[in-house]
């Protein structure tokens, strides 16, 4: 039972880790996008073209959506694996205690 408490208490640390990784990877992903793509759109940006603003917004949103989805699924898979390992551990220990009694 104590292990279940440790698992839920550890979720804040895991959330912080996931968020930090997401921000760091976002920075790394958008650095080349900002360097190579935005200069191509400098003229329309300077003209305050609404279509260009929409295109840039869609491009950044799509990249962010894909990045966040992949990271979330990765962390969820890690959490699920840890939880299944914990369930199996508890199940095995309970069976050993019950069979000893």
C-alpha positions in Angstrom: 0.0 0.0 0.0 2.9 2.3 0.7 4.1 1.8 -2.8 0.8 3.2 -4.1 1.3 6.3 -2.1 4.8 6.7 -3.5 3.5 6.3 -7.1 0.9 9.1 -6.7 3.3 11.4 -4.8 5.8 10.9 -7.6 3.3 12.1 -10.3 4.2 15.7 -9.6 7.8 15.0 -10.4 6.9 13.1 -13.5 4.6 15.9 -14.6 7.4 18.4 -14.1 9.8 16.2 -16.1 7.3 15.8 -18.9 6.6 19.5 -19.1 10.3 20.4 -19.0 11.1 17.9 -21.7 8.2 19.3 -23.8 9.4 22.8 -23.5 13.0 21.9 -24.3 12.0 19.8 -27.3 9.7 22.6 -28.5 12.6 25.0 -28.3 14.9 22.7 -30.3 12.2 22.0 -32.9 11.2 25.6 -33.5 14.7 27.0 -33.7 15.3 25.7 -37.2 11.7 26.6 -38.2 12.2 30.1 -37.1 15.6 30.3 -38.8 14.6 28.9 -42.2 10.9 29.4 -42.6 10.2 32.8 -41.1 12.7 34.7 -43.3 10.8 33.3 -46.3 7.7 34.9 -45.0 9.3 38.2 -43.9 7.8 40.2 -46.7 4.2 39.1 -46.1 4.7 39.5 -42.3 5.9 43.1 -42.9 2.8 43.8 -45.0 0.5 42.5 -42.1 -1.0 39.9 -44.5 -3.7 38.0 -42.5 -3.3 34.9 -44.7 0.4 34.7 -43.8 -0.5 35.1 -40.1 -2.9 32.2 -40.4 -0.4 30.1 -42.3 2.3 30.7 -39.6 -0.2 30.0 -36.8 -1.4 26.7 -38.4 2.2 25.6 -39.0 3.3 26.2 -35.4 0.1 24.7 -34.0 0.5 21.6 -36.1 4.1 21.1 -35.0 3.1 21.7 -31.4 0.2 19.3 -31.6 2.3 16.5 -33.0 5.1 17.1 -30.5 2.7 17.2 -27.5 0.9 14.1 -28.7 4.1 12.1 -29.1 5.5 13.1 -25.7 2.2 12.5 -23.9 1.8 9.0 -25.4 5.5 8.2 -24.5 5.0 9.3 -20.9 1.7 7.5 -20.7 3.3 4.3 -22.0 6.0 4.6 -19.4 3.4 5.2 -16.6 1.3 2.3 -17.8 4.3 0.0 -17.8 5.3 1.1 -14.3 1.7 0.7 -13.0 1.4 -2.8 -14.6 4.7 -3.7 -13.0 3.5 -2.5 -9.6 0.2 -4.4 -10.0 2.0 -7.6 -10.8 4.4 -7.0 -7.9 1.5 -6.5 -5.5 -0.4 -9.5 -6.9 2.6 -11.8 -6.6 3.3 -10.6 -3.0 -0.4 -11.0 -2.0 -0.5 -14.5 -3.5 2.7 -15.5 -1.6 1.3 -14.1 1.7 -2.1 -15.9 1.2 -0.5 -19.2 0.3 1.8 -19.0 3.4 -1.2 -18.4 5.7 
